Amino acid sequence: MLKLEENNKFQKAIRFLTKSIGDSGKNSKPVLEHSLRVAEYLYTKDYSEDVVIGAILHDILEDTAVTSDEIRDKFGIMVANLVEVNSFDKSIKDKIAQYKKMFERCLNAGRNTLIIKAVDILDNSHYCHLAETDEMRKMLMKKMKYFIDLSTQVIKNDIVWRDLNKQYEFLQTQK
């Protein structure tokens, strides 16, 4: 198995993400660290190269001016599709409707998109305790539960789903 740091395609994706976030003027550190944790989790579980690259780039459309066409040109249609499906539809203004629609797109697109989204949610869940209000924490938990229920039939046998479900159960005990 190639090491993550030795794979040129992974390095290309990391450099592209780093530059794109830097160009956006947003705080790059949390986005970079989060994206790399999601990718590393999938890499260590032997998911495909496209899935790992999709994980590296999964937030790039939401957090930068990068377009789907740019991703397609640099990384191929498979990676572009993984990233597109895992991105919010910015035309939907209601946050709950926005995440539900995205999760449904992930379900319709299949296993690999659900896998990336599951690890994205899993990584973000480690910061649930930092929610500014109890209402916000409850909303984050509701979002997590909605995804778990929606994805059960497709990825329940994957370690990713089991880890996410365990994290949800743990967080339920933390009030």
URPEQUI-V331521 format. One record per pair of residues at least 12 apart in sequence whose ideal C-beta (glycine too) atoms are under 7 Angstrom apart, sorted by the first residue. I is the first residue (numbers start at 1). J is the second residue. D is the distance in Angstrom with one decimal. If there is no record, write none. Layout:
i:I j:J d:D
i:I j:J d:D
This chain:
i:4 j:40 d:6.8
i:4 j:43 d:5.3
i:9 j:49 d:6.2
i:9 j:53 d:6.1
i:10 j:52 d:6.6
i:10 j:53 d:6.6
i:10 j:56 d:7.0
i:13 j:53 d:4.7
i:13 j:56 d:4.3
i:13 j:57 d:5.9
i:13 j:75 d:6.6
i:14 j:56 d:6.1
i:16 j:74 d:6.3
i:17 j:32 d:6.7
i:17 j:35 d:6.1
i:17 j:56 d:5.9
i:17 j:57 d:6.0
i:17 j:60 d:5.9
i:18 j:32 d:6.3
i:20 j:60 d:5.9
i:20 j:64 d:4.2
i:20 j:66 d:4.9
i:21 j:63 d:6.3
i:21 j:64 d:5.8
i:23 j:64 d:6.9
i:24 j:63 d:6.4
i:24 j:64 d:4.4
i:24 j:65 d:6.4
i:26 j:63 d:5.9
i:31 j:59 d:5.9
i:31 j:63 d:5.5
i:34 j:123 d:5.9
i:35 j:56 d:5.5
i:35 j:58 d:6.6
i:35 j:59 d:5.9
i:37 j:123 d:5.1
i:38 j:55 d:4.5
i:38 j:58 d:6.5
i:38 j:119 d:4.8
i:38 j:120 d:5.5
i:38 j:123 d:5.4
i:39 j:52 d:5.2
i:39 j:55 d:4.1
i:39 j:56 d:4.5
i:41 j:119 d:5.1
i:42 j:55 d:5.1
i:42 j:115 d:6.9
i:42 j:119 d:6.0
i:45 j:159 d:6.1
i:47 j:115 d:6.6
i:50 j:78 d:4.6
i:50 j:79 d:5.4
i:50 j:82 d:6.8
i:51 j:82 d:6.9
i:51 j:112 d:5.2
i:51 j:115 d:6.3
i:51 j:116 d:6.5
i:53 j:75 d:5.8
i:53 j:79 d:5.1
i:54 j:79 d:5.1
i:54 j:82 d:3.2
i:54 j:83 d:5.7
i:54 j:116 d:5.5
i:55 j:116 d:5.1
i:55 j:119 d:6.6
i:57 j:71 d:6.3
i:57 j:79 d:6.8
i:57 j:83 d:4.9
i:58 j:83 d:5.9
i:58 j:86 d:4.7
i:58 j:116 d:5.5
i:58 j:120 d:6.0
i:60 j:83 d:6.4
i:61 j:83 d:6.0
i:61 j:84 d:6.8
i:61 j:87 d:4.2
i:62 j:87 d:5.3
i:62 j:88 d:5.7
i:68 j:80 d:5.4
i:68 j:84 d:5.3
i:71 j:83 d:5.5
i:81 j:109 d:6.9
i:82 j:112 d:6.1
i:82 j:113 d:5.8
i:82 j:116 d:6.1
i:85 j:105 d:4.9
i:85 j:106 d:5.6
i:85 j:109 d:4.4
i:85 j:113 d:4.5
i:86 j:106 d:6.5
i:86 j:113 d:6.0
i:86 j:116 d:5.4
i:86 j:117 d:5.6
i:86 j:120 d:6.9
i:88 j:102 d:5.6
i:89 j:101 d:5.9
i:89 j:102 d:6.8
i:99 j:143 d:5.6
i:100 j:146 d:6.6
i:103 j:117 d:6.8
i:103 j:146 d:6.6
i:103 j:147 d:5.2
i:103 j:150 d:5.4
i:107 j:150 d:5.7
i:107 j:151 d:6.6
i:107 j:154 d:6.7
i:111 j:154 d:5.6
i:111 j:155 d:6.1
i:114 j:151 d:4.8
i:114 j:154 d:5.6
i:114 j:155 d:5.0
i:115 j:155 d:6.3
i:115 j:158 d:6.4
i:115 j:160 d:5.4
i:117 j:147 d:6.7
i:118 j:151 d:6.5
i:118 j:155 d:6.5
i:118 j:160 d:4.6
i:118 j:161 d:5.9
i:118 j:164 d:5.0
i:119 j:160 d:5.7
i:121 j:144 d:5.7
i:121 j:147 d:5.7
i:121 j:164 d:6.2
i:122 j:163 d:5.9
i:122 j:164 d:4.8
i:122 j:167 d:5.8
i:125 j:144 d:6.1
i:125 j:167 d:5.2
i:125 j:171 d:6.4
i:128 j:140 d:5.3
i:128 j:171 d:5.7
i:129 j:174 d:6.9
i:141 j:171 d:6.3
i:144 j:168 d:5.3
i:145 j:168 d:6.4
i:148 j:164 d:6.3
i:148 j:165 d:5.7
i:148 j:168 d:6.0
